[in-house]
Every structure is written in structure tokens, then in C-alpha cells.
Amino acid sequence: MKKSMFALVSSIAVLGVALAGCGGGQQAAQPTSQPAQSGQAQGNAQPAPAEKPKEAQVLRWNLHSEPPTGDPGLAEDTTSAAIVKALFDGLTRIGPSGKPEEAVAEKIEVSPDLKTYTFKLRDSKWSNGDPVTAHDFVYAWKRALDPKTASNYAYQLYYIKNAEKANKGNGSLDEVGVKALDDKTLQVELANPTPFFLELTAFQTYFPVNKKVIESSATWAGDAKTHVGNGPFKMETWEHKSKMVMVKNENYWDKDSVKLDKIEFSMVEDENTELSMFENGEIDWAGAPLSSLPTDAMPALKDSGKLQVKPVGATYWYKFNTEQPPFHNVKIRKAFAYAINRQILIDNVLQANQQPAMGAVPPTMALNPDGYFKDNDLETAKKLLEEGMKEQGLSKLPPVTLVYNTSEGHKKIAEAIQDQWRKNLGVEVKLENQEWKVYLETMHEGNYQVGRLGWSGDFNDPINFLELFKEKDGGNNDTRWENPKFKELLNQSATEGDPDKRKAILREAEQIMMDEMPIMPIYFYTHTWVKNDKVKGVFQDGLGAIDWKWTSIE
């Protein structure tokens, strides 16, 4: 899903407190009838007391940072993606089976050449009561592709015929291969057969939006009064940097599957505070995928048996700005990447069974399970640093700053790597943290040298991790790196029908990227969290995306 990934490692202190304040799930007390007493006037029995009303099911959650947007065409980070998924529904939705299931689309037909998809839409409504039509999808997709929208995720629509040309200004939006045959029929023509296309239609950039709502307010997506979606929930309150409340959407086509009445989000950045909130019964879930918890408490949490761990298709990495010295030199980039000990970092700081990353693509879809370089290769790192500095005519490196978004976990990782660079390369690195929304802007604008980000897959295919770096000015390529051969291989993979040959092509592409090291892979994620035992049915897919549609409080 998504996106410039926020969530990190999660851990927590010993948990033994009772969890209070949970809504819903309790059986109402059975009413009792009092027998008629002898001699009572007219022989009437006492009326039975009314049944106790059913308690509302309320889920309480903390967001480590405020979502930058509630607009599916602009959402690019894990937090925004989770909120958008709760508020919108696509043609398909990844269900508890882990596979795409029909959502707004009631029936899907695919042509023999696998390039034309026809979606028959069911009767469904927007949260304001308007009907959802095929025209809403056409509008949403073309809006995301319109260069004026500046959607960093527009490239995710490039699988559609002529979509890339339109987004780059080399073609008309009218030529994009999507059209409404009528209000209930959407036809999509792809550039090439795309086996994961029905996974893509479950992704936020493919969600519909309400044209009337968007054209009536430029700030519609950031205000509960104007926000309109078509998903399981609708936005009731958004007090920026404080709280958000979503309630069940009674206009949702599948509302009978939605058990929660309300989700209440707090927005507390400090992991220790979040931990205290959980222990005090103020929230029902703490940790991944939308927050993190103090790593210092991980040993106690493991011993308590409360820790839940799930490997996910996601990679934690540092990005190098390849246009900023000294990281415009490939040997210096590789020296910094080779000079850290990932296993020690995992054992001593992360402590949640992560795997060292010696490549960009996670194990669930690995192209080269053995990786492309050695962990903690200090001899090679020192040699490369010396050669790189000589090439740049440097006797001493210029000041280097590593920037990361505010999080105790990210801070500890940065401090550990800072210490390893000092000891192993003799390099002093300054650390700087920024609030999440500001941080994303810093990265996108290229105002950094080394920056922390990670990537959680949007669909289960290695192309999703590689295509980020296809083009220098790509929406999520903050490295400013581009390689003609790499681009050629990715284009070639799109037309290769043989899975083994395609995998070999993508492996060659990943090799090029690791040879030039615009990113420094650090580890492959596991999601770790704790939760109230009464919370059931929170669905996390294999890529770490979260969905509350089927959640209940028992």
C-alpha cells in the first residue's frame, strides 16, 4: 500500500493490566417479569422492564502522525492509505482471503488477450446519498493522471493504455483507455496483460471520487463537513493534529458486514505515551502498522507473551540524494551502505525478528534471496570511501546530515547507524528529525542528503519496489537517480509473458540498482503490535495494509 511507509518496529512493556472501557459485544441483561400479586387491582402483572439497549461498538486507535490527506488521488503514505481505505471502496477490495474480491464491481469480465476488463457495477451510493457510477471512476483516474493534480502515485495507473503519455503531457486524457459504457459499466483497456491488475483496482489511486464534491471545495478532503466517500465508514470529525472520528456509513452497499459503529483516532506522536494509553485502557491497539512503540520494552513484551509478530512485504531503507554531495558519487554511497552491521541493529535495537536487507525486494517476492552485497563488509566499505573521495578530490567529506521523521524508533536506528558510520568509516553524521507531513515535503523537494523511508508493497509483485526508481522525476523517487538500462529492463518486463524470463529481467534490474545504490536497504519489516483481546477481525494483508471493514468488539 502504499506509499512512503511510516510504520516501524513496535514493542511495549510488560502488560498485565485489565483493559477497561471497551464498547460493545456484551450480552444485554435478560428482562425478568414480576408475577402478579394476589389481590392486585384487575389482576395485572408488573410490566417487564425494557431490554437494555445494545452497546455501541467503538474501536479506539492512535495514529502516530496526522494523515496528510483524505484524498485517494493524493494519498501516498501508510497512514493516509489506511484512512482512505476505511472511507472508500474500489472496484475490488482485498478480503480476508488475501485475494481481491468484488467490491463496487459486481461482475468482472476479461477479454481473451487479457488486455480489456469490463466491470459491471452494483447499486451503491456515496456517503451523501449520490449514486456511485462508472463515470466516477473515469473522473477519478483521469484526475490522478492530470499533471495539474500532481499525484505522486499517478504512475500506478500507467498499466492503462495511454495513461503514461497523458500524465507526462505527451498525449490527451481523452485517449486514456478507460470509459463508461453506461452508468453501471466501466471498460478498461490495458497497455499490456497485467496479471495483478485486480490487486491494483483495490488500491487507493484506483478508488472513485465524487466530481461534484471535489469541484465544490478545494479543501474537501481535509474537512469532515465536506468529505464524501463510498466506503464502510464516513468521516464525522477531524480536529487536525488532535483527533479523528469515523462512523459506520449507512449508505455503504455492504453495510451488513460492518460491525463497528465508530472508530476514534487520537494523534499522539510519543511512543511512550501511546504505550501508557494502551496500558490504561484508553486505546485498543498499539503498534504497527500505523504507529510504533518503545523498543526498550521489547524483551519484557516477548517474555509476557503479548507481542504479536507478522512478517510483511516491506523494506526499511535510507535514500541517498544522488544530486547532493557527497552522495552524487556511487562509491561513497556504497561505502555508507556496506559499513553498517544490520544483524547487530536487529538484535540490539529492533528485536522483532526482522531480516537484514541486502536488496530492495522483500522475501515474499524476492528476485535474489541471497542478496547483492555482504552485510558489514567493512574492508570493501573503507576501500570504496577512499576511492570515492579521491575521485571527488576530497581529503575530508563535507558535512553529512541524516534526516528522519519524528519517532523514537527511527531515532534509535539513526543513532545506531550514526555510531557505526563513525566507528567504521571515521565519518561524523548529524541527525535531524521532522514532523511527518513536513518530512515528506523535504524528501520530495530534494532538500536532504540521506533520509529515512521505507516501502510497503501496493501489490505482491517485485515491479512495485523497482518501478519507484524508474524515472528521475517519478512521484516517489526522491533519490533523483535514473539509469537507462534499468528503465529498459523494466519496460521489457512489462511485455514478457514467461514468468521465469520476467523474473530474470527484474533480477538484472535490481542488480543494477544495488550496483549504483540510490537506496541503502536496512531490513525487511515485521509488524509487531499488542491489542485488546476483545478486538476481533482487524485484517492485515501480506503487505501490511490494514482494513477495519470486518472488525468487531466482542
VOTORBA-355562 format. One line per 5 residues: number of its first residue (from 1); their letters; for each residue x, y, z of C-alpha. Coordinates in steps of 0.5 Angstrom, whole numbers. Layout:
NUM	A	X:Y:Z; ...;
//
This chain:
1	MKKSM	0:0:0; 3:5:0; 6:9:0; 12:12:3; 12:8:9;
6	FALVS	11:11:16; 11:5:21; 17:2:24; 18:-3:30; 13:-4:35;
11	SIAVL	14:-6:42; 12:-5:49; 13:-6:56; 10:-12:61; 3:-12:60;
16	GVALA	-2:-14:66; -7:-9:67; -14:-10:66; -17:-7:60; -23:-2:61;
21	GCGGG	-28:2:57; -29:-3:51; -35:-2:48; -40:-7:45; -40:-14:45;
26	QQAAQ	-43:-15:52; -50:-19:52; -56:-15:55; -59:-17:61; -65:-21:60;
31	PTSQP	-71:-18:63; -75:-21:68; -82:-21:69; -85:-20:76; -91:-25:78;
36	AQSGQ	-98:-22:79; -99:-21:86; -106:-23:89; -111:-18:91; -107:-13:86;
41	AQGNA	-113:-9:82; -115:-12:76; -110:-18:77; -105:-14:72; -98:-17:73;
46	QPAPA	-92:-11:74; -90:-9:67; -83:-12:65; -77:-7:64; -75:-5:57;
51	EKPKE	-69:-9:54; -62:-6:56; -60:-2:49; -54:-5:45; -48:-2:47;
56	AQVLR	-44:1:41; -38:-2:38; -33:3:39; -25:2:37; -20:7:40;
61	WNLHS	-14:7:36; -8:12:36; -4:15:30; 3:17:31; 2:22:26;
66	EPPTG	-4:26:23; -5:23:16; -3:29:11; -10:28:7; -16:24:6;
71	DPGLA	-16:24:-2; -15:18:-5; -12:21:-11; -6:24:-7; -5:19:-1;
76	EDTTS	2:17:-1; 4:15:6; 1:9:10; -3:13:15; -7:17:9;
81	AAIVK	-8:10:6; -11:7:12; -16:12:13; -17:13:6; -19:5:5;
86	ALFDG	-24:6:11; -27:12:7; -27:9:0; -29:3:-4; -26:1:-10;
91	LTRIG	-28:-4:-16; -25:-9:-12; -22:-10:-4; -17:-15:-1; -21:-19:3;
96	PSGKP	-19:-24:9; -17:-29:4; -12:-24:2; -14:-24:-5; -18:-19:-9;
101	EEAVA	-26:-20:-8; -31:-16:-12; -33:-9:-9; -36:-4:-12; -36:-8:-18;
106	EKIEV	-41:-14:-18; -38:-18:-24; -32:-17:-28; -30:-20:-35; -23:-20:-38;
111	SPDLK	-22:-21:-46; -18:-27:-48; -12:-23:-50; -12:-20:-42; -12:-13:-44;
116	TYTFK	-19:-11:-43; -23:-11:-37; -31:-10:-36; -33:-8:-30; -41:-9:-28;
121	LRDSK	-42:-4:-22; -47:-6:-17; -52:-1:-14; -48:3:-9; -48:10:-6;
126	WSNGD	-43:16:-4; -44:18:4; -48:24:2; -53:19:-2; -51:20:-9;
131	PVTAH	-50:14:-13; -44:12:-15; -43:11:-23; -38:9:-28; -36:16:-29;
136	DFVYA	-34:17:-22; -28:12:-23; -27:15:-30; -26:22:-27; -22:20:-21;
141	WKRAL	-17:16:-25; -16:22:-30; -16:27:-25; -10:23:-22; -7:23:-28;
146	DPKTA	-8:30:-30; -1:33:-29; -4:39:-26; -6:35:-20; 1:33:-18;
151	SNYAY	-1:26:-16; 6:22:-14; 2:16:-15; 0:17:-22; 5:12:-25;
156	QLYYI	1:7:-21; -4:8:-27; 1:7:-32; -2:0:-34; -8:3:-37;
161	KNAEK	-7:4:-44; -4:12:-46; -4:13:-38; 3:15:-38; 3:19:-44;
166	ANKGN	-3:23:-41; 1:24:-35; 7:26:-38; 4:31:-43; 5:27:-49;
171	GSLDE	-2:25:-50; -9:27:-48; -13:25:-42; -19:23:-47; -14:18:-50;
176	VGVKA	-13:14:-44; -16:7:-44; -22:8:-39; -29:10:-41; -36:9:-38;
181	LDDKT	-40:5:-43; -46:7:-38; -47:9:-31; -46:2:-29; -41:-1:-34;
186	LQVEL	-34:1:-34; -29:-1:-39; -21:-1:-38; -16:-2:-44; -9:-4:-41;
191	ANPTP	-2:-3:-45; 0:-10:-43; -3:-16:-40; -2:-15:-32; -3:-21:-28;
196	FFLEL	-4:-16:-22; -9:-11:-24; -15:-13:-20; -10:-12:-14; -9:-5:-17;
201	TAFQT	-16:-4:-17; -16:-5:-10; -11:1:-9; -13:8:-7; -11:11:-13;
206	YFPVN	-16:7:-17; -21:9:-12; -27:13:-15; -28:20:-12; -34:25:-13;
211	KKVIE	-33:30:-18; -39:35:-15; -36:35:-8; -29:36:-11; -31:42:-15;
216	SSATW	-35:45:-10; -29:45:-5; -21:45:-6; -20:43:1; -26:38:1;
221	AGDAK	-21:32:3; -19:35:10; -25:37:13; -30:32:16; -36:37:14;
226	THVGN	-34:37:6; -31:30:6; -35:25:2; -33:17:1; -36:11:-1;
231	GPFKM	-33:6:4; -35:2:10; -34:9:14; -35:16:14; -32:22:17;
236	ETWEH	-35:25:23; -30:29:26; -23:32:24; -19:36:29; -13:37:26;
241	KSKMV	-7:34:30; -11:32:35; -17:27:34; -21:24:28; -27:20:29;
246	MVKNE	-30:16:23; -37:13:24; -41:7:20; -43:9:13; -51:7:13;
251	NYWDK	-50:8:5; -45:3:4; -47:-2:0; -44:-8:4; -46:-5:11;
256	DSVKL	-49:-11:14; -41:-13:14; -39:-7:18; -40:-9:26; -36:-3:28;
261	DKIEF	-41:4:30; -35:8:31; -27:9:30; -24:14:35; -17:16:33;
266	SMVED	-12:20:37; -6:23:35; 0:22:39; 7:22:37; 11:20:43;
271	ENTEL	11:12:43; 12:12:51; 5:16:52; 2:11:47; 4:5:51;
276	SMFEN	1:9:57; -5:10:54; -6:2:52; -4:0:59; -9:5:62;
281	GEIDW	-15:2:57; -15:9:53; -14:5:46; -15:-2:44; -9:-3:40;
286	AGAPL	-2:0:40; 4:-1:35; 4:-3:28; 2:-1:22; 0:6:24;
291	SSLPT	5:7:30; 11:4:34; 12:3:41; 19:4:45; 24:-1:43;
296	DAMPA	27:-1:50; 21:-5:52; 21:-11:47; 25:-16:52; 19:-15:57;
301	LKDSG	14:-16:52; 17:-22:49; 17:-25:56; 10:-23:57; 7:-27:51;
306	KLQVK	3:-21:49; 7:-19:43; 4:-21:36; 9:-21:30; 7:-21:23;
311	PVGAT	13:-21:17; 10:-17:12; 12:-15:4; 16:-8:6; 23:-6:6;
316	YWYKF	26:0:11; 32:4:7; 35:10:7; 35:14:1; 41:18:-2;
321	NTEQP	40:24:-5; 44:23:-11; 45:30:-13; 47:32:-7; 55:32:-5;
326	PFHNV	58:27:-3; 53:22:-5; 53:24:-12; 59:19:-12; 57:12:-13;
331	KIRKA	63:9:-9; 61:14:-3; 54:11:-3; 56:4:-3; 61:5:2;
336	FAYAI	56:8:7; 51:2:5; 57:-3:7; 59:0:13; 53:-2:17;
341	NRQIL	52:-8:21; 45:-10:20; 44:-16:24; 47:-12:30; 42:-7:29;
346	IDNVL	36:-12:29; 39:-16:35; 40:-10:40; 35:-5:37; 30:-7:33;
351	QANQQ	29:-14:37; 23:-16:33; 26:-22:28; 27:-17:22; 31:-20:17;
356	PAMGA	38:-16:14; 36:-13:7; 42:-14:2; 37:-12:-3; 31:-8:-5;
361	VPPTM	25:-13:-6; 23:-17:1; 23:-24:2; 16:-25:0; 17:-24:-7;
366	ALNPD	25:-24:-7; 29:-24:-14; 35:-26:-11; 34:-29:-4; 42:-29:-3;
371	GYFKD	42:-21:-4; 47:-17:-8; 52:-15:-2; 55:-17:4; 53:-14:11;
376	NDLET	58:-11:15; 63:-11:9; 68:-6:13; 74:-8:8; 70:-6:2;
381	AKKLL	67:0:5; 73:3:7; 76:2:0; 70:5:-3; 70:11:1;
386	EEGMK	78:12:0; 77:12:-8; 70:16:-8; 74:21:-4; 80:21:-9;
391	EQGLS	75:22:-15; 72:28:-12; 78:31:-10; 77:31:-3; 81:30:3;
396	KLPPV	75:30:8; 68:29:7; 63:35:7; 58:36:13; 53:30:12;
401	TLVYN	46:30:15; 41:24:16; 34:27:17; 28:22:19; 21:23:21;
406	TSEGH	20:24:29; 19:17:32; 23:14:38; 24:8:34; 27:12:28;
411	KKIAE	31:16:32; 35:10:36; 36:7:29; 39:13:26; 43:14:33;
416	AIQDQ	46:7:32; 48:8:25; 51:14:26; 55:11:31; 57:5:26;
421	WRKNL	59:10:21; 63:14:26; 67:8:28; 67:4:22; 69:10:17;
426	GVEVK	71:16:21; 65:20:19; 61:25:23; 54:25:21; 49:30:24;
431	LENQE	42:28:26; 35:32:24; 28:30:26; 22:33:23; 14:32:23;
436	WKVYL	12:27:18; 8:32:13; 14:37:13; 19:31:13; 15:28:6;
441	ETMHE	16:35:3; 23:35:5; 24:29:2; 20:30:-5; 23:37:-5;
446	GNYQV	30:34:-5; 33:38:1; 36:33:4; 43:28:4; 41:22:7;
451	GRLGW	34:21:9; 30:15:12; 24:12:9; 21:5:7; 16:2:3;
456	SGDFN	10:-3:4; 8:-6:-3; 2:-4:-6; 1:-11:-9; 5:-17:-9;
461	DPINF	10:-16:-15; 17:-14:-15; 16:-9:-20; 12:-5:-15; 19:-4:-11;
466	LELFK	23:-3:-17; 19:2:-21; 19:7:-16; 26:9:-18; 25:8:-26;
471	EKDGG	25:16:-27; 29:21:-24; 23:26:-23; 18:20:-21; 13:22:-16;
476	NNDTR	16:17:-10; 23:17:-13; 27:22:-8; 34:20:-10; 34:23:-16;
481	WENPK	37:17:-19; 36:15:-26; 39:9:-30; 38:8:-38; 39:0:-38;
486	FKELL	35:0:-31; 29:3:-35; 30:-1:-41; 29:-7:-37; 23:-5:-33;
491	NQSAT	20:-4:-40; 22:-10:-42; 19:-14:-36; 12:-11:-38; 12:-15:-44;
496	EGDPD	15:-21:-42; 10:-27:-41; 14:-32:-39; 14:-31:-31; 21:-34:-31;
501	KRKAI	24:-30:-36; 21:-24:-33; 24:-25:-26; 31:-26:-29; 30:-19:-33;
506	LREAE	27:-16:-26; 33:-19:-22; 38:-16:-27; 35:-9:-26; 35:-10:-18;
511	QIMMD	43:-12:-19; 44:-5:-23; 40:-1:-17; 44:-5:-12; 51:-3:-16;
516	EMPIM	49:4:-16; 46:4:-9; 41:10:-9; 38:7:-3; 41:3:3;
521	PIYFY	37:-3:5; 37:-4:12; 32:-9:14; 26:-13:12; 20:-11:16;
526	THTWV	16:-15:21; 10:-12:24; 9:-12:32; 3:-10:36; -1:-11:42;
531	KNDKV	-8:-11:42; -14:-11:47; -17:-19:47; -24:-16:45; -22:-13:39;
536	KGVFQ	-23:-18:33; -23:-18:25; -17:-13:24; -15:-15:17; -8:-14:15;
541	DGLGA	-6:-17:9; 1:-20:7; 4:-13:5; 2:-10:12; -4:-6:10;
546	IDWKW	-10:-5:15; -17:-6:14; -23:-5:19; -29:-7:15; -29:-13:18;
551	TSIE	-27:-11:25; -32:-12:32; -31:-11:39; -33:-18:43;
//
